[in-house]
Amino acid sequence: MTVTDHNMILINKGIQIEFLSLAWMAIEFMIALWSGIAAHSLLLVALGLDSLIEMISGGFLLWRLQTEKNRSGEEKVARAERIASYVVGAALMLLALYVILSSIYRLITRQSAETSFLGIALVVGSCVLMPILMIAKKRIGQAIDSDALIEDGMCNLVCAYMAFTVLIGAGLTALVNWWWADSVSALILVYFIVSEGWEALHPDEE
């Protein structure tokens, strides 16, 4: 088996993993957004919007992998990576602004979130699946020298962080009736969202 053949197998695996990731993100987006609005949970809404952003990122990454698979040239591959990075980075910064403003408003008006069992089941699934996807994408990305695929894997890890934060916020609200837990936990997410957005906007910085 030649190196080219080996790389092609890895690229095909990357495409398959990306399709799996996109399918889960589509489910997560719909369920998190719907259950978040129903339960007045800023955390779930933020998770749903992050899933939408990751779907956009994944779509561009599929374009990038497919471009390399078709041997369309390094220039087109690099262009796909640049466009994906800037689009996702800008969207993440807007998401961070939304979370900050919404959290402050909810804290001022003392709005609390209700428990959403469907949303909790969703985030438990994300806590399990996202790290697995991250590890797979990182391994393949390193093998085919794709920073974009590695970065997309880190997006999955941030999604896992967000899901875990949702569990903490929902648990505190349900168990000890801390009405502010959802909004404060959402503000904690801003650090991860901004960090991910900054890296996407500045891909050449270490």
Secondary structure, 3 states (H helix, E strand, C coil): CCHHHHHHHHHHHHHHHHHHHHHHHHHHHHHHHHHHHHHCCHHHHHHHHHHHHHHHHHHHHHHHHHHHHCCCCHHHHHHHHHHHHHHHHHHHHHHHHHHHHHHHHHHHHCCCCCCCHHHHHHHHHHHHHHHHHHHHHHHHHHHCCCHHHHHHHHHHHHHHHHHHHHHHHHHHHHHHCCCCHHHHHHHHHHHHHHHHHHHHHCCCCC
